[in-house]
Amino acid sequence: MYVFIAIIFIAELIVAGFIVYWICRADRCVKDLDVKIAACAPDIIDGIKKTRSGLCFVQKSIKNLFKFIRRKKAEFWQRVVNLVVIYMILLILKTKFKRAATFCQYAVFLKDCWDSIPG
């Protein structure tokens, strides 16, 4: 019976020794890693700052893109409304005044050509 207890005790000591060995080994690895991280800390901080500024730049770019799209959408609808009103006036004038309608059509055509010129 005492031999059995002694064998179990020795086995527990061996297991405890391995656990202590692995804990010490892990501690050494963590200390080495801590030294490496401490040496790289300025680079890590600089990288985080650059990443943050890059993300801010992307966020501003996306906001500006949405502003541009909203502005172009408003311009498009304004042009559509103007064209509808002009062509309604032309249709009304065409039935009553043939010469005035022809002149207005040429004026609208020239205005469209002028607006299509970039610059």
Biotite code that builds the C-alpha atoms (Angstrom):
import biotite.structure as struc

atoms = struc.array([
    struc.Atom([0.000, 0.000, 0.000], chain_id="A", res_id=1, res_name="MET", atom_name="CA", element="C"),
    struc.Atom([2.835, 2.401, 0.868], chain_id="A", res_id=2, res_name="TYR", atom_name="CA", element="C"),
    struc.Atom([4.569, 1.540, -2.386], chain_id="A", res_id=3, res_name="VAL", atom_name="CA", element="C"),
    struc.Atom([1.389, 2.396, -4.318], chain_id="A", res_id=4, res_name="PHE", atom_name="CA", element="C"),
    struc.Atom([1.104, 5.779, -2.562], chain_id="A", res_id=5, res_name="ILE", atom_name="CA", element="C"),
    struc.Atom([4.806, 6.433, -3.184], chain_id="A", res_id=6, res_name="ALA", atom_name="CA", element="C"),
    struc.Atom([4.435, 5.643, -6.890], chain_id="A", res_id=7, res_name="ILE", atom_name="CA", element="C"),
    struc.Atom([1.433, 7.991, -7.194], chain_id="A", res_id=8, res_name="ILE", atom_name="CA", element="C"),
    struc.Atom([3.325, 10.708, -5.297], chain_id="A", res_id=9, res_name="PHE", atom_name="CA", element="C"),
    struc.Atom([6.366, 10.337, -7.569], chain_id="A", res_id=10, res_name="ILE", atom_name="CA", element="C"),
    struc.Atom([4.109, 10.434, -10.652], chain_id="A", res_id=11, res_name="ALA", atom_name="CA", element="C"),
    struc.Atom([2.491, 13.629, -9.365], chain_id="A", res_id=12, res_name="GLU", atom_name="CA", element="C"),
    struc.Atom([5.938, 15.131, -8.759], chain_id="A", res_id=13, res_name="LEU", atom_name="CA", element="C"),
    struc.Atom([6.939, 14.269, -12.342], chain_id="A", res_id=14, res_name="ILE", atom_name="CA", element="C"),
    struc.Atom([3.733, 15.823, -13.735], chain_id="A", res_id=15, res_name="VAL", atom_name="CA", element="C"),
    struc.Atom([4.199, 18.900, -11.531], chain_id="A", res_id=16, res_name="ALA", atom_name="CA", element="C"),
    struc.Atom([7.825, 19.157, -12.714], chain_id="A", res_id=17, res_name="GLY", atom_name="CA", element="C"),
    struc.Atom([6.714, 19.104, -16.379], chain_id="A", res_id=18, res_name="PHE", atom_name="CA", element="C"),
    struc.Atom([4.058, 21.722, -15.665], chain_id="A", res_id=19, res_name="ILE", atom_name="CA", element="C"),
    struc.Atom([6.615, 23.961, -13.944], chain_id="A", res_id=20, res_name="VAL", atom_name="CA", element="C"),
    struc.Atom([9.053, 23.381, -16.840], chain_id="A", res_id=21, res_name="TYR", atom_name="CA", element="C"),
    struc.Atom([6.438, 24.418, -19.444], chain_id="A", res_id=22, res_name="TRP", atom_name="CA", element="C"),
    struc.Atom([5.413, 27.439, -17.372], chain_id="A", res_id=23, res_name="ILE", atom_name="CA", element="C"),
    struc.Atom([9.056, 28.585, -17.135], chain_id="A", res_id=24, res_name="CYS", atom_name="CA", element="C"),
    struc.Atom([9.571, 27.996, -20.841], chain_id="A", res_id=25, res_name="ARG", atom_name="CA", element="C"),
    struc.Atom([6.422, 29.970, -21.686], chain_id="A", res_id=26, res_name="ALA", atom_name="CA", element="C"),
    struc.Atom([7.593, 32.752, -19.350], chain_id="A", res_id=27, res_name="ASP", atom_name="CA", element="C"),
    struc.Atom([10.927, 32.966, -21.189], chain_id="A", res_id=28, res_name="ARG", atom_name="CA", element="C"),
    struc.Atom([9.137, 33.097, -24.548], chain_id="A", res_id=29, res_name="CYS", atom_name="CA", element="C"),
    struc.Atom([6.842, 35.848, -23.285], chain_id="A", res_id=30, res_name="VAL", atom_name="CA", element="C"),
    struc.Atom([9.819, 37.845, -21.976], chain_id="A", res_id=31, res_name="LYS", atom_name="CA", element="C"),
    struc.Atom([11.603, 37.513, -25.332], chain_id="A", res_id=32, res_name="ASP", atom_name="CA", element="C"),
    struc.Atom([8.454, 38.548, -27.146], chain_id="A", res_id=33, res_name="LEU", atom_name="CA", element="C"),
    struc.Atom([8.003, 41.490, -24.771], chain_id="A", res_id=34, res_name="ASP", atom_name="CA", element="C"),
    struc.Atom([11.516, 42.702, -25.572], chain_id="A", res_id=35, res_name="VAL", atom_name="CA", element="C"),
    struc.Atom([10.822, 42.419, -29.313], chain_id="A", res_id=36, res_name="LYS", atom_name="CA", element="C"),
    struc.Atom([7.512, 44.260, -28.979], chain_id="A", res_id=37, res_name="ILE", atom_name="CA", element="C"),
    struc.Atom([9.131, 46.977, -26.867], chain_id="A", res_id=38, res_name="ALA", atom_name="CA", element="C"),
    struc.Atom([11.789, 47.403, -29.563], chain_id="A", res_id=39, res_name="ALA", atom_name="CA", element="C"),
    struc.Atom([9.115, 47.658, -32.274], chain_id="A", res_id=40, res_name="CYS", atom_name="CA", element="C"),
    struc.Atom([6.755, 49.894, -30.267], chain_id="A", res_id=41, res_name="ALA", atom_name="CA", element="C"),
    struc.Atom([7.585, 53.143, -32.133], chain_id="A", res_id=42, res_name="PRO", atom_name="CA", element="C"),
    struc.Atom([7.054, 51.423, -35.473], chain_id="A", res_id=43, res_name="ASP", atom_name="CA", element="C"),
    struc.Atom([3.783, 49.907, -34.273], chain_id="A", res_id=44, res_name="ILE", atom_name="CA", element="C"),
    struc.Atom([2.532, 53.266, -32.990], chain_id="A", res_id=45, res_name="ILE", atom_name="CA", element="C"),
    struc.Atom([3.561, 54.948, -36.251], chain_id="A", res_id=46, res_name="ASP", atom_name="CA", element="C"),
    struc.Atom([1.769, 52.266, -38.265], chain_id="A", res_id=47, res_name="GLY", atom_name="CA", element="C"),
    struc.Atom([-1.392, 52.668, -36.208], chain_id="A", res_id=48, res_name="ILE", atom_name="CA", element="C"),
    struc.Atom([-1.313, 56.449, -36.707], chain_id="A", res_id=49, res_name="LYS", atom_name="CA", element="C"),
    struc.Atom([-0.808, 56.059, -40.468], chain_id="A", res_id=50, res_name="LYS", atom_name="CA", element="C"),
    struc.Atom([-3.626, 53.538, -40.650], chain_id="A", res_id=51, res_name="THR", atom_name="CA", element="C"),
    struc.Atom([-5.904, 55.900, -38.765], chain_id="A", res_id=52, res_name="ARG", atom_name="CA", element="C"),
    struc.Atom([-5.045, 58.840, -41.042], chain_id="A", res_id=53, res_name="SER", atom_name="CA", element="C"),
    struc.Atom([-5.585, 56.600, -44.071], chain_id="A", res_id=54, res_name="GLY", atom_name="CA", element="C"),
    struc.Atom([-9.009, 55.578, -42.795], chain_id="A", res_id=55, res_name="LEU", atom_name="CA", element="C"),
    struc.Atom([-9.902, 59.241, -42.176], chain_id="A", res_id=56, res_name="CYS", atom_name="CA", element="C"),
    struc.Atom([-8.833, 60.048, -45.748], chain_id="A", res_id=57, res_name="PHE", atom_name="CA", element="C"),
    struc.Atom([-10.993, 57.227, -47.119], chain_id="A", res_id=58, res_name="VAL", atom_name="CA", element="C"),
    struc.Atom([-13.941, 58.416, -45.007], chain_id="A", res_id=59, res_name="GLN", atom_name="CA", element="C"),
    struc.Atom([-13.569, 61.988, -46.312], chain_id="A", res_id=60, res_name="LYS", atom_name="CA", element="C"),
    struc.Atom([-13.277, 60.710, -49.873], chain_id="A", res_id=61, res_name="SER", atom_name="CA", element="C"),
    struc.Atom([-16.471, 58.713, -49.529], chain_id="A", res_id=62, res_name="ILE", atom_name="CA", element="C"),
    struc.Atom([-18.284, 61.735, -48.053], chain_id="A", res_id=63, res_name="LYS", atom_name="CA", element="C"),
    struc.Atom([-17.060, 63.903, -50.939], chain_id="A", res_id=64, res_name="ASN", atom_name="CA", element="C"),
    struc.Atom([-18.161, 61.255, -53.440], chain_id="A", res_id=65, res_name="LEU", atom_name="CA", element="C"),
    struc.Atom([-21.666, 61.204, -51.938], chain_id="A", res_id=66, res_name="PHE", atom_name="CA", element="C"),
    struc.Atom([-21.777, 65.033, -52.012], chain_id="A", res_id=67, res_name="LYS", atom_name="CA", element="C"),
    struc.Atom([-20.748, 64.980, -55.667], chain_id="A", res_id=68, res_name="PHE", atom_name="CA", element="C"),
    struc.Atom([-23.420, 62.408, -56.495], chain_id="A", res_id=69, res_name="ILE", atom_name="CA", element="C"),
    struc.Atom([-26.112, 64.422, -54.666], chain_id="A", res_id=70, res_name="ARG", atom_name="CA", element="C"),
    struc.Atom([-25.069, 67.603, -56.482], chain_id="A", res_id=71, res_name="ARG", atom_name="CA", element="C"),
    struc.Atom([-25.103, 65.892, -59.883], chain_id="A", res_id=72, res_name="LYS", atom_name="CA", element="C"),
    struc.Atom([-28.475, 64.332, -59.097], chain_id="A", res_id=73, res_name="LYS", atom_name="CA", element="C"),
    struc.Atom([-29.912, 67.765, -58.252], chain_id="A", res_id=74, res_name="ALA", atom_name="CA", element="C"),
    struc.Atom([-28.420, 69.236, -61.444], chain_id="A", res_id=75, res_name="GLU", atom_name="CA", element="C"),
    struc.Atom([-29.868, 66.386, -63.493], chain_id="A", res_id=76, res_name="PHE", atom_name="CA", element="C"),
    struc.Atom([-33.370, 66.874, -62.087], chain_id="A", res_id=77, res_name="TRP", atom_name="CA", element="C"),
    struc.Atom([-33.112, 70.639, -62.622], chain_id="A", res_id=78, res_name="GLN", atom_name="CA", element="C"),
    struc.Atom([-32.196, 70.050, -66.263], chain_id="A", res_id=79, res_name="ARG", atom_name="CA", element="C"),
    struc.Atom([-35.035, 67.556, -66.704], chain_id="A", res_id=80, res_name="VAL", atom_name="CA", element="C"),
    struc.Atom([-37.544, 70.035, -65.272], chain_id="A", res_id=81, res_name="VAL", atom_name="CA", element="C"),
    struc.Atom([-36.181, 72.824, -67.490], chain_id="A", res_id=82, res_name="ASN", atom_name="CA", element="C"),
    struc.Atom([-36.391, 70.650, -70.595], chain_id="A", res_id=83, res_name="LEU", atom_name="CA", element="C"),
    struc.Atom([-39.927, 69.517, -69.805], chain_id="A", res_id=84, res_name="VAL", atom_name="CA", element="C"),
    struc.Atom([-41.078, 73.105, -69.275], chain_id="A", res_id=85, res_name="VAL", atom_name="CA", element="C"),
    struc.Atom([-39.338, 74.328, -72.431], chain_id="A", res_id=86, res_name="ILE", atom_name="CA", element="C"),
    struc.Atom([-40.740, 71.561, -74.597], chain_id="A", res_id=87, res_name="TYR", atom_name="CA", element="C"),
    struc.Atom([-44.236, 72.043, -73.159], chain_id="A", res_id=88, res_name="MET", atom_name="CA", element="C"),
    struc.Atom([-44.004, 75.734, -74.066], chain_id="A", res_id=89, res_name="ILE", atom_name="CA", element="C"),
    struc.Atom([-42.786, 74.729, -77.523], chain_id="A", res_id=90, res_name="LEU", atom_name="CA", element="C"),
    struc.Atom([-45.714, 72.384, -78.021], chain_id="A", res_id=91, res_name="LEU", atom_name="CA", element="C"),
    struc.Atom([-48.153, 75.084, -76.950], chain_id="A", res_id=92, res_name="ILE", atom_name="CA", element="C"),
    struc.Atom([-46.489, 77.687, -79.161], chain_id="A", res_id=93, res_name="LEU", atom_name="CA", element="C"),
    struc.Atom([-46.229, 75.308, -82.119], chain_id="A", res_id=94, res_name="LYS", atom_name="CA", element="C"),
    struc.Atom([-49.967, 74.915, -82.331], chain_id="A", res_id=95, res_name="THR", atom_name="CA", element="C"),
    struc.Atom([-50.613, 78.668, -82.196], chain_id="A", res_id=96, res_name="LYS", atom_name="CA", element="C"),
    struc.Atom([-47.531, 80.301, -83.690], chain_id="A", res_id=97, res_name="PHE", atom_name="CA", element="C"),
    struc.Atom([-45.616, 78.269, -86.273], chain_id="A", res_id=98, res_name="LYS", atom_name="CA", element="C"),
    struc.Atom([-42.813, 80.783, -86.877], chain_id="A", res_id=99, res_name="ARG", atom_name="CA", element="C"),
    struc.Atom([-42.271, 81.555, -83.198], chain_id="A", res_id=100, res_name="ALA", atom_name="CA", element="C"),
    struc.Atom([-42.167, 77.822, -82.455], chain_id="A", res_id=101, res_name="ALA", atom_name="CA", element="C"),
    struc.Atom([-39.512, 77.251, -85.113], chain_id="A", res_id=102, res_name="THR", atom_name="CA", element="C"),
    struc.Atom([-37.436, 80.117, -83.732], chain_id="A", res_id=103, res_name="PHE", atom_name="CA", element="C"),
    struc.Atom([-37.801, 78.757, -80.178], chain_id="A", res_id=104, res_name="CYS", atom_name="CA", element="C"),
    struc.Atom([-36.776, 75.272, -81.358], chain_id="A", res_id=105, res_name="GLN", atom_name="CA", element="C"),
    struc.Atom([-33.610, 76.701, -82.883], chain_id="A", res_id=106, res_name="TYR", atom_name="CA", element="C"),
    struc.Atom([-32.951, 78.680, -79.712], chain_id="A", res_id=107, res_name="ALA", atom_name="CA", element="C"),
    struc.Atom([-33.382, 75.566, -77.558], chain_id="A", res_id=108, res_name="VAL", atom_name="CA", element="C"),
    struc.Atom([-31.133, 73.573, -79.889], chain_id="A", res_id=109, res_name="PHE", atom_name="CA", element="C"),
    struc.Atom([-28.425, 76.265, -79.702], chain_id="A", res_id=110, res_name="LEU", atom_name="CA", element="C"),
    struc.Atom([-28.772, 76.400, -75.886], chain_id="A", res_id=111, res_name="LYS", atom_name="CA", element="C"),
    struc.Atom([-28.403, 72.584, -75.662], chain_id="A", res_id=112, res_name="ASP", atom_name="CA", element="C"),
    struc.Atom([-25.329, 72.718, -77.883], chain_id="A", res_id=113, res_name="CYS", atom_name="CA", element="C"),
    struc.Atom([-23.847, 75.538, -75.798], chain_id="A", res_id=114, res_name="TRP", atom_name="CA", element="C"),
    struc.Atom([-24.499, 73.634, -72.559], chain_id="A", res_id=115, res_name="ASP", atom_name="CA", element="C"),
    struc.Atom([-22.917, 70.467, -73.932], chain_id="A", res_id=116, res_name="SER", atom_name="CA", element="C"),
    struc.Atom([-19.595, 72.230, -74.570], chain_id="A", res_id=117, res_name="ILE", atom_name="CA", element="C"),
    struc.Atom([-17.298, 71.374, -71.638], chain_id="A", res_id=118, res_name="PRO", atom_name="CA", element="C"),
    struc.Atom([-15.634, 74.181, -69.821], chain_id="A", res_id=119, res_name="GLY", atom_name="CA", element="C"),
])
